[in-house]
Amino acid sequence: MFDNNRKNKRTLAAIPGFNVGHTIGSVVLKAKRYVDEVLVIDDGSTDDTVKVAEYAGAKVLSHKKNMGYGAAIQSCFRYARENDFDVMVIIDGDAQHDADLIPAVMKPVIENGTDVSIGSRFVNGNGHDVPRYRKAGIGVLTKLTNVGSKEEHKVSDGQSGFRAYSRNAIIHINPKDDDMGVSAEILMQGRKKNLAYDEVPISCRYDVDGSTKKPVGHGFGVIISIVKYMEVQHSLLFFGIPSVILFIAGSIFGINAYLLYKQSGFLSFGPALITVALLILSMLSGMTGIILHAVINAHKRI
């Protein structure tokens, strides 16, 4: 077995997969060379994914039905947590990633004390082989993921599924998103826990396509996940900023309505109605943020 200077750390390669019977065997066989155990999370496959994975030597946990990529990632973290692994590397089962790069992705966690090591397609100016439409979409989603991040938590590839996690990260990261938004959610959770990040360059194949979602659907799913996370974790900011904007807009309309009234002696119904509506919405948004913030903090204290 490849030692990779693992310093007696128990290592796990977790591979989420759905209908990847044609590729899972080679991914498992490569991964076995670099870790102590290989786990395949079968997300309700209807092909021979389970048989091939088991034949290749992986332990397989199966979902009864297809629950989504995020649900498979949740199972990866749960298994690593319950079985006391020190390092977990997650790699997709569709062979888009090169499993021979597992040691490189794990290295910052094992040798440098990094909590989350991200296999990035774009670090150090790379990414020339990434199709233009993918690069553009990943760039937008990564920028959204990086919003509010300190410099040490900003990443170049927020949608990479090839990552390694320390025991500290395995314990503290508890993803909830069942779909493709889980990649962004993990980074935002890690940022909140002040986990240490690092990125290493990886390559990715695009002559195979294991994704069951179209790029547009994937993108919207990630954006919705980011919004939901911000709504709960940063409720004052999420509702407070719109509240301030609505209040300013309402005040502007109100001033205009007042000036028109001063000039003509008649109250303009349209601007007055808009003023009232904007100020009410401002108040509702602000109150929602305050109440949600209080409820969440009370829940945390309990």
Secondary structure, DSSP 8 states (H G I E B T S, - for coil): ---TT-TT--EEEEEEESS-TTTHHHHHHHHTTTSSEEEEEE-S-SSSHHHHHHHHT-EEEE-SS---HHHHHHHHHHHHHHTT-SEEEE--TTS-B-GGGHHHHHHHHHHH--SEEEEESSGGG--TTS-HHHHHHHHHHHHHHHTT--GGG--S-TT---EEEEHHHHHH------STTHHHHHHHHHHHTT--EEEEE--B--SS---SS-HHHHHHHHHHHHHHHHHHHTHHHHHHHHHHHHHHHHHHHHHHHHHHHHHHSS--HHHHHHHHHHHHHHHHHHHHHHHHHHHHHHHHH-
